């Protein structure tokens, strides 16, 4: 892996907002872990470098940071909405197969035990079910995106 490939990888991870990534290819091992505005890359000594994200414009510094998905979910929980969280780390899919309609849409009524989505982990497709009956108020994950353990997926207004 050359420096250009490494730079492209870092830019991709920043674009997709991936906080941590590890890759092993032969005798090359690359681990990227983002913390705030700085990205640190550990690689063989002849390839290691640190990438700093560009400084925000002065007007952006004065404005409050946008709410994270977790903060939005906490605000929704305060409104009496039930938050369905990911029980595993994996990739979120809103439908059973590409081209199929999603399991649920915002505004749909769901029963306890009804499938809401799939989380793929280690080549296994795990159906995530609603643990309450109610109305889907908000989807908090994007199709095909990685999700973390405990990450909010849906906000449901209980019946």
CNS distance restraints for C-alpha pairs under 8 A (distance, minus, plus):
assign (resid   1 and name CA) (resid   5 and name CA) 6.17 0.50 0.50
assign (resid   1 and name CA) (resid   6 and name CA) 6.82 0.50 0.50
assign (resid   1 and name CA) (resid  28 and name CA) 7.54 0.50 0.50
assign (resid   2 and name CA) (resid   6 and name CA) 6.32 0.50 0.50
assign (resid   2 and name CA) (resid  47 and name CA) 7.52 0.50 0.50
assign (resid   3 and name CA) (resid   7 and name CA) 6.12 0.50 0.50
assign (resid   3 and name CA) (resid  47 and name CA) 6.48 0.50 0.50
assign (resid   4 and name CA) (resid   8 and name CA) 6.25 0.50 0.50
assign (resid   5 and name CA) (resid   9 and name CA) 6.12 0.50 0.50
assign (resid   6 and name CA) (resid  10 and name CA) 6.27 0.50 0.50
assign (resid   7 and name CA) (resid  11 and name CA) 6.24 0.50 0.50
assign (resid   8 and name CA) (resid  12 and name CA) 6.11 0.50 0.50
assign (resid   9 and name CA) (resid  13 and name CA) 6.22 0.50 0.50
assign (resid  10 and name CA) (resid  14 and name CA) 6.19 0.50 0.50
assign (resid  10 and name CA) (resid  32 and name CA) 7.79 0.50 0.50
assign (resid  10 and name CA) (resid  39 and name CA) 8.00 0.50 0.50
assign (resid  11 and name CA) (resid  15 and name CA) 6.07 0.50 0.50
assign (resid  12 and name CA) (resid  16 and name CA) 6.16 0.50 0.50
assign (resid  13 and name CA) (resid  17 and name CA) 5.84 0.50 0.50
assign (resid  13 and name CA) (resid  18 and name CA) 5.08 0.50 0.50
assign (resid  13 and name CA) (resid  19 and name CA) 7.48 0.50 0.50
assign (resid  14 and name CA) (resid  18 and name CA) 6.32 0.50 0.50
assign (resid  14 and name CA) (resid  19 and name CA) 7.97 0.50 0.50
assign (resid  18 and name CA) (resid  34 and name CA) 7.94 0.50 0.50
assign (resid  19 and name CA) (resid  32 and name CA) 7.91 0.50 0.50
assign (resid  19 and name CA) (resid  33 and name CA) 5.79 0.50 0.50
assign (resid  19 and name CA) (resid  34 and name CA) 4.98 0.50 0.50
assign (resid  19 and name CA) (resid  35 and name CA) 7.41 0.50 0.50
assign (resid  20 and name CA) (resid  31 and name CA) 7.63 0.50 0.50
assign (resid  20 and name CA) (resid  32 and name CA) 5.61 0.50 0.50
assign (resid  20 and name CA) (resid  33 and name CA) 4.34 0.50 0.50
assign (resid  20 and name CA) (resid  34 and name CA) 6.20 0.50 0.50
assign (resid  21 and name CA) (resid  31 and name CA) 5.77 0.50 0.50
assign (resid  21 and name CA) (resid  32 and name CA) 5.09 0.50 0.50
assign (resid  21 and name CA) (resid  33 and name CA) 6.42 0.50 0.50
assign (resid  22 and name CA) (resid  29 and name CA) 7.52 0.50 0.50
assign (resid  22 and name CA) (resid  30 and name CA) 5.70 0.50 0.50
assign (resid  22 and name CA) (resid  31 and name CA) 4.28 0.50 0.50
assign (resid  22 and name CA) (resid  32 and name CA) 6.23 0.50 0.50
assign (resid  23 and name CA) (resid  29 and name CA) 5.78 0.50 0.50
assign (resid  23 and name CA) (resid  30 and name CA) 5.14 0.50 0.50
assign (resid  23 and name CA) (resid  31 and name CA) 6.36 0.50 0.50
assign (resid  24 and name CA) (resid  28 and name CA) 5.82 0.50 0.50
assign (resid  24 and name CA) (resid  29 and name CA) 4.38 0.50 0.50
assign (resid  24 and name CA) (resid  30 and name CA) 6.34 0.50 0.50
assign (resid  25 and name CA) (resid  29 and name CA) 6.39 0.50 0.50
assign (resid  28 and name CA) (resid  43 and name CA) 7.33 0.50 0.50
assign (resid  28 and name CA) (resid  44 and name CA) 7.04 0.50 0.50
assign (resid  29 and name CA) (resid  43 and name CA) 6.13 0.50 0.50
assign (resid  29 and name CA) (resid  44 and name CA) 7.47 0.50 0.50
assign (resid  30 and name CA) (resid  41 and name CA) 7.09 0.50 0.50
assign (resid  30 and name CA) (resid  42 and name CA) 5.91 0.50 0.50
assign (resid  30 and name CA) (resid  43 and name CA) 4.99 0.50 0.50
assign (resid  31 and name CA) (resid  41 and name CA) 6.03 0.50 0.50
assign (resid  31 and name CA) (resid  42 and name CA) 5.53 0.50 0.50
assign (resid  31 and name CA) (resid  43 and name CA) 6.98 0.50 0.50
assign (resid  32 and name CA) (resid  39 and name CA) 7.08 0.50 0.50
assign (resid  32 and name CA) (resid  40 and name CA) 6.02 0.50 0.50
assign (resid  32 and name CA) (resid  41 and name CA) 4.82 0.50 0.50
assign (resid  32 and name CA) (resid  42 and name CA) 6.68 0.50 0.50
assign (resid  33 and name CA) (resid  39 and name CA) 6.33 0.50 0.50
assign (resid  33 and name CA) (resid  40 and name CA) 6.00 0.50 0.50
assign (resid  33 and name CA) (resid  41 and name CA) 7.01 0.50 0.50
assign (resid  34 and name CA) (resid  38 and name CA) 6.14 0.50 0.50
assign (resid  34 and name CA) (resid  39 and name CA) 4.59 0.50 0.50
assign (resid  34 and name CA) (resid  40 and name CA) 6.43 0.50 0.50
assign (resid  35 and name CA) (resid  39 and name CA) 6.45 0.50 0.50
assign (resid  37 and name CA) (resid  52 and name CA) 6.83 0.50 0.50
assign (resid  37 and name CA) (resid  53 and name CA) 5.81 0.50 0.50
assign (resid  38 and name CA) (resid  50 and name CA) 7.88 0.50 0.50
assign (resid  38 and name CA) (resid  51 and name CA) 6.65 0.50 0.50
assign (resid  38 and name CA) (resid  52 and name CA) 5.05 0.50 0.50
assign (resid  38 and name CA) (resid  53 and name CA) 6.19 0.50 0.50
assign (resid  39 and name CA) (resid  50 and name CA) 6.34 0.50 0.50
assign (resid  39 and name CA) (resid  51 and name CA) 5.46 0.50 0.50
assign (resid  39 and name CA) (resid  52 and name CA) 6.23 0.50 0.50
assign (resid  39 and name CA) (resid  53 and name CA) 7.60 0.50 0.50
assign (resid  40 and name CA) (resid  49 and name CA) 7.38 0.50 0.50
assign (resid  40 and name CA) (resid  50 and name CA) 5.10 0.50 0.50
assign (resid  40 and name CA) (resid  51 and name CA) 6.61 0.50 0.50
assign (resid  41 and name CA) (resid  48 and name CA) 6.32 0.50 0.50
assign (resid  41 and name CA) (resid  49 and name CA) 6.20 0.50 0.50
assign (resid  41 and name CA) (resid  50 and name CA) 6.01 0.50 0.50
assign (resid  41 and name CA) (resid  51 and name CA) 7.84 0.50 0.50
assign (resid  42 and name CA) (resid  48 and name CA) 5.71 0.50 0.50
assign (resid  42 and name CA) (resid  49 and name CA) 7.53 0.50 0.50
assign (resid  43 and name CA) (resid  47 and name CA) 5.92 0.50 0.50
assign (resid  43 and name CA) (resid  48 and name CA) 5.05 0.50 0.50
assign (resid  44 and name CA) (resid  48 and name CA) 6.18 0.50 0.50
assign (resid  56 and name CA) (resid  60 and name CA) 6.07 0.50 0.50
assign (resid  56 and name CA) (resid  61 and name CA) 6.63 0.50 0.50
assign (resid  57 and name CA) (resid  61 and name CA) 6.82 0.50 0.50
assign (resid  58 and name CA) (resid  62 and name CA) 7.11 0.50 0.50
assign (resid  59 and name CA) (resid  63 and name CA) 7.08 0.50 0.50
assign (resid  67 and name CA) (resid  71 and name CA) 5.72 0.50 0.50
assign (resid  67 and name CA) (resid  72 and name CA) 6.17 0.50 0.50
assign (resid  68 and name CA) (resid  72 and name CA) 6.20 0.50 0.50
assign (resid  69 and name CA) (resid  73 and name CA) 6.08 0.50 0.50
assign (resid  69 and name CA) (resid 140 and name CA) 6.69 0.50 0.50
assign (resid  69 and name CA) (resid 151 and name CA) 8.00 0.50 0.50
assign (resid  69 and name CA) (resid 152 and name CA) 7.03 0.50 0.50
assign (resid  70 and name CA) (resid  74 and name CA) 6.16 0.50 0.50
assign (resid  70 and name CA) (resid 151 and name CA) 6.86 0.50 0.50
assign (resid  70 and name CA) (resid 152 and name CA) 6.35 0.50 0.50
assign (resid  71 and name CA) (resid  75 and name CA) 6.26 0.50 0.50
assign (resid  72 and name CA) (resid  76 and name CA) 6.24 0.50 0.50
assign (resid  73 and name CA) (resid  77 and name CA) 6.08 0.50 0.50
assign (resid  73 and name CA) (resid  83 and name CA) 6.69 0.50 0.50
assign (resid  73 and name CA) (resid 140 and name CA) 7.96 0.50 0.50
assign (resid  73 and name CA) (resid 152 and name CA) 6.40 0.50 0.50
assign (resid  73 and name CA) (resid 155 and name CA) 7.28 0.50 0.50
assign (resid  74 and name CA) (resid  78 and name CA) 6.27 0.50 0.50
assign (resid  75 and name CA) (resid  79 and name CA) 6.55 0.50 0.50
assign (resid  76 and name CA) (resid  80 and name CA) 6.72 0.50 0.50
assign (resid  76 and name CA) (resid  81 and name CA) 5.55 0.50 0.50
assign (resid  76 and name CA) (resid  82 and name CA) 7.86 0.50 0.50
assign (resid  76 and name CA) (resid  83 and name CA) 7.77 0.50 0.50
assign (resid  76 and name CA) (resid 155 and name CA) 7.16 0.50 0.50
assign (resid  77 and name CA) (resid  81 and name CA) 4.78 0.50 0.50
assign (resid  77 and name CA) (resid  82 and name CA) 5.98 0.50 0.50
assign (resid  77 and name CA) (resid  83 and name CA) 6.50 0.50 0.50
assign (resid  80 and name CA) (resid 157 and name CA) 7.31 0.50 0.50
assign (resid  81 and name CA) (resid 155 and name CA) 5.96 0.50 0.50
assign (resid  81 and name CA) (resid 156 and name CA) 5.52 0.50 0.50
assign (resid  81 and name CA) (resid 157 and name CA) 4.90 0.50 0.50
assign (resid  81 and name CA) (resid 158 and name CA) 6.91 0.50 0.50
assign (resid  82 and name CA) (resid 132 and name CA) 7.89 0.50 0.50
assign (resid  82 and name CA) (resid 155 and name CA) 5.61 0.50 0.50
assign (resid  82 and name CA) (resid 156 and name CA) 5.01 0.50 0.50
assign (resid  82 and name CA) (resid 157 and name CA) 6.16 0.50 0.50
assign (resid  82 and name CA) (resid 158 and name CA) 6.75 0.50 0.50
assign (resid  83 and name CA) (resid 152 and name CA) 6.31 0.50 0.50
assign (resid  83 and name CA) (resid 153 and name CA) 7.25 0.50 0.50
assign (resid  83 and name CA) (resid 154 and name CA) 5.73 0.50 0.50
assign (resid  83 and name CA) (resid 155 and name CA) 4.63 0.50 0.50
assign (resid  83 and name CA) (resid 156 and name CA) 6.32 0.50 0.50
assign (resid  84 and name CA) (resid 130 and name CA) 6.98 0.50 0.50
assign (resid  84 and name CA) (resid 131 and name CA) 7.57 0.50 0.50
assign (resid  84 and name CA) (resid 152 and name CA) 5.91 0.50 0.50
assign (resid  84 and name CA) (resid 153 and name CA) 5.63 0.50 0.50
assign (resid  84 and name CA) (resid 154 and name CA) 5.14 0.50 0.50
assign (resid  84 and name CA) (resid 155 and name CA) 6.40 0.50 0.50
assign (resid  84 and name CA) (resid 156 and name CA) 7.60 0.50 0.50
assign (resid  85 and name CA) (resid 149 and name CA) 7.73 0.50 0.50
assign (resid  85 and name CA) (resid 150 and name CA) 5.10 0.50 0.50
assign (resid  85 and name CA) (resid 151 and name CA) 5.25 0.50 0.50
assign (resid  85 and name CA) (resid 152 and name CA) 4.23 0.50 0.50
assign (resid  85 and name CA) (resid 153 and name CA) 5.30 0.50 0.50
assign (resid  85 and name CA) (resid 154 and name CA) 7.17 0.50 0.50
assign (resid  86 and name CA) (resid 128 and name CA) 7.74 0.50 0.50
assign (resid  86 and name CA) (resid 147 and name CA) 7.25 0.50 0.50
assign (resid  86 and name CA) (resid 148 and name CA) 6.89 0.50 0.50
assign (resid  86 and name CA) (resid 149 and name CA) 5.46 0.50 0.50
assign (resid  86 and name CA) (resid 150 and name CA) 4.97 0.50 0.50
assign (resid  86 and name CA) (resid 151 and name CA) 5.32 0.50 0.50
assign (resid  86 and name CA) (resid 152 and name CA) 6.34 0.50 0.50
assign (resid  86 and name CA) (resid 153 and name CA) 6.39 0.50 0.50
assign (resid  87 and name CA) (resid 149 and name CA) 5.54 0.50 0.50
assign (resid  87 and name CA) (resid 150 and name CA) 5.95 0.50 0.50
assign (resid  88 and name CA) (resid 119 and name CA) 7.63 0.50 0.50
assign (resid  88 and name CA) (resid 121 and name CA) 7.67 0.50 0.50
assign (resid  88 and name CA) (resid 147 and name CA) 7.98 0.50 0.50
assign (resid  88 and name CA) (resid 148 and name CA) 6.63 0.50 0.50
assign (resid  88 and name CA) (resid 149 and name CA) 4.67 0.50 0.50
assign (resid  88 and name CA) (resid 150 and name CA) 7.31 0.50 0.50
assign (resid  89 and name CA) (resid 119 and name CA) 7.83 0.50 0.50
assign (resid  89 and name CA) (resid 121 and name CA) 6.68 0.50 0.50
assign (resid  89 and name CA) (resid 146 and name CA) 7.56 0.50 0.50
assign (resid  89 and name CA) (resid 147 and name CA) 5.69 0.50 0.50
assign (resid  89 and name CA) (resid 148 and name CA) 4.53 0.50 0.50
assign (resid  89 and name CA) (resid 149 and name CA) 4.92 0.50 0.50
assign (resid  90 and name CA) (resid 119 and name CA) 5.64 0.50 0.50
assign (resid  90 and name CA) (resid 120 and name CA) 5.22 0.50 0.50
assign (resid  90 and name CA) (resid 121 and name CA) 4.61 0.50 0.50
assign (resid  90 and name CA) (resid 122 and name CA) 7.77 0.50 0.50
assign (resid  90 and name CA) (resid 146 and name CA) 5.62 0.50 0.50
assign (resid  90 and name CA) (resid 147 and name CA) 5.54 0.50 0.50
assign (resid  90 and name CA) (resid 148 and name CA) 6.78 0.50 0.50
assign (resid  91 and name CA) (resid 119 and name CA) 5.25 0.50 0.50
assign (resid  91 and name CA) (resid 120 and name CA) 5.02 0.50 0.50
assign (resid  91 and name CA) (resid 121 and name CA) 6.72 0.50 0.50
assign (resid  91 and name CA) (resid 144 and name CA) 5.96 0.50 0.50
assign (resid  91 and name CA) (resid 145 and name CA) 5.56 0.50 0.50
assign (resid  91 and name CA) (resid 146 and name CA) 4.29 0.50 0.50
assign (resid  91 and name CA) (resid 147 and name CA) 5.83 0.50 0.50
assign (resid  92 and name CA) (resid 117 and name CA) 7.18 0.50 0.50
assign (resid  92 and name CA) (resid 118 and name CA) 5.98 0.50 0.50
assign (resid  92 and name CA) (resid 119 and name CA) 4.69 0.50 0.50
assign (resid  92 and name CA) (resid 120 and name CA) 6.64 0.50 0.50
assign (resid  92 and name CA) (resid 141 and name CA) 7.18 0.50 0.50
assign (resid  92 and name CA) (resid 142 and name CA) 7.12 0.50 0.50
assign (resid  92 and name CA) (resid 143 and name CA) 5.75 0.50 0.50
assign (resid  92 and name CA) (resid 144 and name CA) 5.35 0.50 0.50
assign (resid  92 and name CA) (resid 145 and name CA) 5.61 0.50 0.50
assign (resid  92 and name CA) (resid 146 and name CA) 6.08 0.50 0.50
assign (resid  92 and name CA) (resid 147 and name CA) 6.35 0.50 0.50
assign (resid  93 and name CA) (resid 117 and name CA) 5.89 0.50 0.50
assign (resid  93 and name CA) (resid 118 and name CA) 5.08 0.50 0.50
assign (resid  93 and name CA) (resid 119 and name CA) 6.14 0.50 0.50
assign (resid  93 and name CA) (resid 120 and name CA) 7.63 0.50 0.50
assign (resid  93 and name CA) (resid 142 and name CA) 7.93 0.50 0.50
assign (resid  93 and name CA) (resid 143 and name CA) 5.01 0.50 0.50
assign (resid  93 and name CA) (resid 144 and name CA) 5.46 0.50 0.50
assign (resid  93 and name CA) (resid 145 and name CA) 7.77 0.50 0.50
assign (resid  94 and name CA) (resid 102 and name CA) 5.03 0.50 0.50
assign (resid  94 and name CA) (resid 103 and name CA) 6.15 0.50 0.50
assign (resid  94 and name CA) (resid 104 and name CA) 7.66 0.50 0.50
assign (resid  94 and name CA) (resid 116 and name CA) 7.37 0.50 0.50
assign (resid  94 and name CA) (resid 117 and name CA) 4.81 0.50 0.50
assign (resid  94 and name CA) (resid 118 and name CA) 6.43 0.50 0.50
assign (resid  94 and name CA) (resid 143 and name CA) 5.69 0.50 0.50
assign (resid  95 and name CA) (resid 100 and name CA) 5.92 0.50 0.50
assign (resid  95 and name CA) (resid 101 and name CA) 5.90 0.50 0.50
assign (resid  95 and name CA) (resid 102 and name CA) 4.11 0.50 0.50
assign (resid  95 and name CA) (resid 103 and name CA) 5.34 0.50 0.50
assign (resid  95 and name CA) (resid 117 and name CA) 6.30 0.50 0.50
assign (resid  95 and name CA) (resid 118 and name CA) 7.13 0.50 0.50
assign (resid  96 and name CA) (resid 100 and name CA) 6.55 0.50 0.50
assign (resid  96 and name CA) (resid 102 and name CA) 7.33 0.50 0.50
assign (resid  96 and name CA) (resid 103 and name CA) 7.26 0.50 0.50
assign (resid  96 and name CA) (resid 117 and name CA) 7.64 0.50 0.50
assign (resid  96 and name CA) (resid 118 and name CA) 7.05 0.50 0.50
assign (resid 102 and name CA) (resid 117 and name CA) 7.74 0.50 0.50
assign (resid 103 and name CA) (resid 115 and name CA) 6.63 0.50 0.50
assign (resid 103 and name CA) (resid 116 and name CA) 5.45 0.50 0.50
assign (resid 103 and name CA) (resid 117 and name CA) 6.04 0.50 0.50
assign (resid 104 and name CA) (resid 108 and name CA) 6.20 0.50 0.50
assign (resid 104 and name CA) (resid 116 and name CA) 5.88 0.50 0.50
assign (resid 104 and name CA) (resid 117 and name CA) 7.76 0.50 0.50
assign (resid 104 and name CA) (resid 136 and name CA) 7.70 0.50 0.50
assign (resid 105 and name CA) (resid 136 and name CA) 7.00 0.50 0.50
assign (resid 105 and name CA) (resid 139 and name CA) 7.93 0.50 0.50
assign (resid 106 and name CA) (resid 135 and name CA) 7.83 0.50 0.50
assign (resid 106 and name CA) (resid 136 and name CA) 5.09 0.50 0.50
assign (resid 106 and name CA) (resid 137 and name CA) 5.41 0.50 0.50
assign (resid 106 and name CA) (resid 138 and name CA) 5.76 0.50 0.50
assign (resid 106 and name CA) (resid 139 and name CA) 6.86 0.50 0.50
assign (resid 107 and name CA) (resid 135 and name CA) 5.92 0.50 0.50
assign (resid 107 and name CA) (resid 136 and name CA) 5.28 0.50 0.50
assign (resid 107 and name CA) (resid 137 and name CA) 5.94 0.50 0.50
assign (resid 108 and name CA) (resid 135 and name CA) 5.63 0.50 0.50
assign (resid 108 and name CA) (resid 136 and name CA) 5.54 0.50 0.50
assign (resid 109 and name CA) (resid 133 and name CA) 7.60 0.50 0.50
assign (resid 109 and name CA) (resid 134 and name CA) 5.63 0.50 0.50
assign (resid 109 and name CA) (resid 135 and name CA) 4.40 0.50 0.50
assign (resid 109 and name CA) (resid 136 and name CA) 6.39 0.50 0.50
assign (resid 110 and name CA) (resid 114 and name CA) 6.36 0.50 0.50
assign (resid 110 and name CA) (resid 130 and name CA) 7.33 0.50 0.50
assign (resid 110 and name CA) (resid 132 and name CA) 7.90 0.50 0.50
assign (resid 110 and name CA) (resid 133 and name CA) 5.46 0.50 0.50
assign (resid 110 and name CA) (resid 134 and name CA) 5.44 0.50 0.50
assign (resid 110 and name CA) (resid 135 and name CA) 6.06 0.50 0.50
assign (resid 110 and name CA) (resid 136 and name CA) 7.16 0.50 0.50
assign (resid 111 and name CA) (resid 130 and name CA) 6.93 0.50 0.50
assign (resid 111 and name CA) (resid 132 and name CA) 6.45 0.50 0.50
assign (resid 111 and name CA) (resid 133 and name CA) 4.15 0.50 0.50
assign (resid 111 and name CA) (resid 134 and name CA) 6.53 0.50 0.50
assign (resid 112 and name CA) (resid 129 and name CA) 7.32 0.50 0.50
assign (resid 112 and name CA) (resid 130 and name CA) 5.13 0.50 0.50
assign (resid 112 and name CA) (resid 131 and name CA) 4.88 0.50 0.50
assign (resid 112 and name CA) (resid 132 and name CA) 4.46 0.50 0.50
assign (resid 112 and name CA) (resid 133 and name CA) 4.77 0.50 0.50
assign (resid 113 and name CA) (resid 129 and name CA) 5.09 0.50 0.50
assign (resid 113 and name CA) (resid 130 and name CA) 5.22 0.50 0.50
assign (resid 113 and name CA) (resid 131 and name CA) 5.96 0.50 0.50
assign (resid 113 and name CA) (resid 132 and name CA) 7.57 0.50 0.50
assign (resid 114 and name CA) (resid 129 and name CA) 5.14 0.50 0.50
assign (resid 114 and name CA) (resid 130 and name CA) 5.51 0.50 0.50
assign (resid 115 and name CA) (resid 127 and name CA) 6.07 0.50 0.50
assign (resid 115 and name CA) (resid 128 and name CA) 5.67 0.50 0.50
assign (resid 115 and name CA) (resid 129 and name CA) 4.23 0.50 0.50
assign (resid 115 and name CA) (resid 130 and name CA) 6.38 0.50 0.50
assign (resid 116 and name CA) (resid 127 and name CA) 7.34 0.50 0.50
assign (resid 116 and name CA) (resid 128 and name CA) 5.75 0.50 0.50
assign (resid 116 and name CA) (resid 129 and name CA) 5.42 0.50 0.50
assign (resid 116 and name CA) (resid 130 and name CA) 6.30 0.50 0.50
assign (resid 117 and name CA) (resid 127 and name CA) 5.89 0.50 0.50
assign (resid 117 and name CA) (resid 128 and name CA) 5.43 0.50 0.50
assign (resid 117 and name CA) (resid 129 and name CA) 7.35 0.50 0.50
assign (resid 118 and name CA) (resid 125 and name CA) 6.11 0.50 0.50
assign (resid 118 and name CA) (resid 126 and name CA) 5.32 0.50 0.50
assign (resid 118 and name CA) (resid 127 and name CA) 4.46 0.50 0.50
assign (resid 118 and name CA) (resid 128 and name CA) 5.73 0.50 0.50
assign (resid 119 and name CA) (resid 125 and name CA) 5.94 0.50 0.50
assign (resid 119 and name CA) (resid 126 and name CA) 5.17 0.50 0.50
assign (resid 119 and name CA) (resid 127 and name CA) 6.50 0.50 0.50
assign (resid 119 and name CA) (resid 128 and name CA) 7.01 0.50 0.50
assign (resid 120 and name CA) (resid 124 and name CA) 5.44 0.50 0.50
assign (resid 120 and name CA) (resid 125 and name CA) 4.52 0.50 0.50
assign (resid 120 and name CA) (resid 126 and name CA) 5.99 0.50 0.50
assign (resid 121 and name CA) (resid 125 and name CA) 6.66 0.50 0.50
assign (resid 121 and name CA) (resid 126 and name CA) 7.46 0.50 0.50
assign (resid 132 and name CA) (resid 156 and name CA) 7.96 0.50 0.50
assign (resid 132 and name CA) (resid 158 and name CA) 6.65 0.50 0.50
assign (resid 133 and name CA) (resid 158 and name CA) 5.81 0.50 0.50
assign (resid 133 and name CA) (resid 159 and name CA) 6.03 0.50 0.50
assign (resid 134 and name CA) (resid 156 and name CA) 5.99 0.50 0.50
assign (resid 134 and name CA) (resid 157 and name CA) 5.32 0.50 0.50
assign (resid 134 and name CA) (resid 158 and name CA) 4.19 0.50 0.50
assign (resid 134 and name CA) (resid 159 and name CA) 4.71 0.50 0.50
assign (resid 135 and name CA) (resid 156 and name CA) 5.39 0.50 0.50
assign (resid 135 and name CA) (resid 157 and name CA) 5.17 0.50 0.50
assign (resid 135 and name CA) (resid 158 and name CA) 6.58 0.50 0.50
assign (resid 135 and name CA) (resid 159 and name CA) 7.48 0.50 0.50
assign (resid 136 and name CA) (resid 154 and name CA) 7.02 0.50 0.50
assign (resid 136 and name CA) (resid 155 and name CA) 6.13 0.50 0.50
assign (resid 136 and name CA) (resid 156 and name CA) 4.56 0.50 0.50
assign (resid 136 and name CA) (resid 157 and name CA) 6.54 0.50 0.50
assign (resid 137 and name CA) (resid 154 and name CA) 7.55 0.50 0.50
assign (resid 137 and name CA) (resid 155 and name CA) 5.49 0.50 0.50
assign (resid 137 and name CA) (resid 156 and name CA) 5.39 0.50 0.50
assign (resid 137 and name CA) (resid 157 and name CA) 6.47 0.50 0.50
assign (resid 138 and name CA) (resid 154 and name CA) 5.69 0.50 0.50
assign (resid 138 and name CA) (resid 155 and name CA) 5.08 0.50 0.50
assign (resid 138 and name CA) (resid 156 and name CA) 7.19 0.50 0.50
assign (resid 139 and name CA) (resid 153 and name CA) 6.07 0.50 0.50
assign (resid 139 and name CA) (resid 154 and name CA) 4.68 0.50 0.50
assign (resid 139 and name CA) (resid 155 and name CA) 6.61 0.50 0.50
assign (resid 140 and name CA) (resid 152 and name CA) 6.22 0.50 0.50
assign (resid 140 and name CA) (resid 153 and name CA) 4.71 0.50 0.50
assign (resid 140 and name CA) (resid 154 and name CA) 5.40 0.50 0.50
assign (resid 140 and name CA) (resid 155 and name CA) 7.44 0.50 0.50
assign (resid 141 and name CA) (resid 145 and name CA) 7.32 0.50 0.50
assign (resid 141 and name CA) (resid 147 and name CA) 7.68 0.50 0.50
assign (resid 141 and name CA) (resid 152 and name CA) 7.48 0.50 0.50
assign (resid 141 and name CA) (resid 153 and name CA) 5.33 0.50 0.50
assign (resid 141 and name CA) (resid 154 and name CA) 7.63 0.50 0.50
assign (resid 147 and name CA) (resid 151 and name CA) 6.37 0.50 0.50
